[in-house]
Amino acid sequence: MKQGTLKHSQEYKDFVSKVCELSECEEEYLNTRIRKAEFVRARYIILAYRRLVCGHSLAKSASVFNMDHVSTIHAISTIKKDYETSKEYRERFSEIFEKFPKLIQ
């Protein structure tokens, strides 16, 4: 994943790898404009993690994917909605949501 000048902890790197594994998408393509659902959902979870767990600003959270702050707001909203309405989504990402409950609160 292209990370620019940001330095990420090992926990963050492990988190991104786990999200990609559960999303069934390749980590090296996350920073592209691929619009397949698995890539979009993976990006959204990572944006939410950066904002809600790491405490980055909305803009800094989105900067890793060359997006703007509104993308982070939309990502958080979408994750919460998907968690509440999709059993498959909840089950697929339950490992992440159990470890980081802030993502869905």
C-alpha positions in Angstrom: 0.0 0.0 0.0 1.3 3.4 -0.9 1.8 5.3 2.4 3.5 8.5 1.4 5.4 10.1 4.3 3.2 8.7 7.0 4.8 6.3 9.4 2.5 3.5 10.5 2.7 1.2 13.5 3.0 -2.5 13.2 -0.6 -2.7 14.6 -1.8 -0.5 11.8 0.0 -2.6 9.1 -1.4 -5.8 10.6 -4.9 -4.2 10.7 -4.7 -3.3 7.0 -3.5 -6.8 6.1 -6.4 -8.3 8.1 -8.9 -6.1 6.4 -7.6 -7.0 3.0 -7.7 -10.7 3.9 -11.3 -10.5 5.1 -12.3 -8.3 2.1 -10.6 -10.7 -0.3 -8.7 -7.9 -2.0 -5.0 -7.3 -2.7 -3.4 -4.8 -0.4 -1.2 -3.4 -3.2 -4.3 -2.2 -5.1 -6.0 -0.4 -2.2 -4.6 3.0 -3.2 -6.0 2.8 -6.7 -9.4 3.9 -8.0 -10.7 0.3 -8.3 -14.5 0.6 -7.5 -15.2 -3.1 -6.8 -17.1 -3.5 -3.6 -14.4 -5.4 -1.7 -11.9 -2.6 -2.3 -14.4 0.1 -1.4 -15.4 -1.6 1.8 -11.8 -2.3 2.8 -10.9 1.4 2.2 -13.9 2.5 4.3 -12.9 0.3 7.2 -9.3 1.6 7.1 -10.6 5.2 6.9 -12.8 4.6 10.0 -9.9 2.9 11.8 -7.6 5.9 11.2 -10.2 8.3 12.4 -11.8 6.5 15.3 -9.0 4.3 16.7 -5.8 6.3 15.7 -7.5 9.6 16.3 -6.4 11.3 13.1 -8.4 14.2 11.8 -11.0 13.6 9.0 -8.6 15.0 6.4 -5.5 13.1 7.6 -7.6 9.9 7.8 -8.5 10.2 4.1 -5.1 11.4 2.9 -3.7 7.9 2.8 -6.0 7.2 -0.2 -5.8 10.8 -1.7 -9.4 11.5 -0.7 -10.9 14.4 1.2 -12.4 14.6 4.7 -16.0 14.0 3.4 -14.8 10.5 2.4 -14.0 9.7 6.0 -17.5 10.9 7.2 -19.1 8.8 4.5 -17.0 5.7 5.3 -17.9 5.8 9.0 -21.6 6.2 8.2 -21.5 3.4 5.7 -19.7 0.9 8.0 -22.2 1.5 10.8 -25.2 1.1 8.4 -23.7 -2.1 6.9 -23.0 -3.5 10.3 -26.6 -2.9 11.4 -28.3 -4.2 8.2 -26.1 -6.9 6.8 -25.6 -10.2 8.7 -23.0 -11.3 6.1 -21.0 -8.1 6.7 -21.2 -8.5 10.5 -20.0 -12.1 10.3 -17.3 -11.4 7.8 -15.7 -8.6 9.8 -16.7 -9.7 13.3 -13.0 -10.3 14.2 -12.2 -6.7 13.4 -15.4 -5.2 15.0 -14.8 -7.2 18.2 -11.2 -6.0 18.5 -12.1 -2.4 17.6 -15.7 -1.7 18.7 -15.3 2.0 18.1 -15.7 1.3 14.4 -19.4 0.5 14.9 -20.5 2.5 17.9 
